[in-house]
């Protein structure tokens, strides 16, 4: 997603399995035709025409089309969505910073499959097509109000199907659920320390990084670093490292003949069991199941312009 475009849309037809990928934005994926097996933190789920997939930022997800699947994906910046959440609940929230904690409390599922049905999802198609056309033309600024109107028309139909957790209805009432780790950024510039740690982790994912070492590197306490990094990327530094390792392990499984244990060691895990457990936790399927997808047919494509995730 372009840095200056908080909302873009793309339509793709996919014939090959897609390896687990994560994006630093929220994605709303509308299945227009065909079907696939989706795998993410919820495990494996079939999706077909009439379904909508909602993915939080930095959530790994992949798919195995059953023949083909045609989708339209809306990529929405997290701050863009938090701003809308604030105004939706302006009678409850004091300011935009409150929207952060509110979102963490009510949206506790990082990946959801919503079954709208073909009739209701069919209502979305003209709006989606226009959003795609405006996105391809790069018309977000010039056609800002039209794109906003189209987005609100789409989300108005989808929102009733999104599962939320019980939450407070006034500032003085305690939340009734324990919120998950934040998956959205605050309304503030991304801290340089968070970017620095992210770049360091990406530069050597196989290294046995420890939080005190990373904290000393950016001159923060471990507690401060954890808070700053979670605010920026929705995960702790070590959980983010696990996501990076799983992404690379998935690539090795589909592009090389390394065993699962060897692939796990290559990305930094010493045992097959640890690698397999982390892979299944992040992707929803075992490494063996994932590799079998390649053996069963086509090799996986990870071209960013044609992904279901």
Secondary structure, 3 states (H helix, E strand, C coil): CCCCCCEEEEEEEECCCEEEECCCCEEEEEEEEEEEEEEECCEEEEEECCEEEEECCCCCEEEEEEEEEEEEEEEECHHHHHHHHHHHCCCCCCCHHHHHHHHHHHCCCCEEEEECCHHHHHHHHHHHHHHHHHHHCCCCCCCHHHHHHHHHHHHHHHHHHCCCCCCCCCCCCCCCCCCCCCCCCCCCCCCHHHHHHHHHHHHCCCCCCCHHHHHHHHCCCHHHHHHHHHHHHCCCHHHHHHHHHHHHHHHHHHHCCCCHHHHHHHHCCCCHHHHHHHHHHHHCCCHHHHHHHHHHCCCCCCCHHHCCC
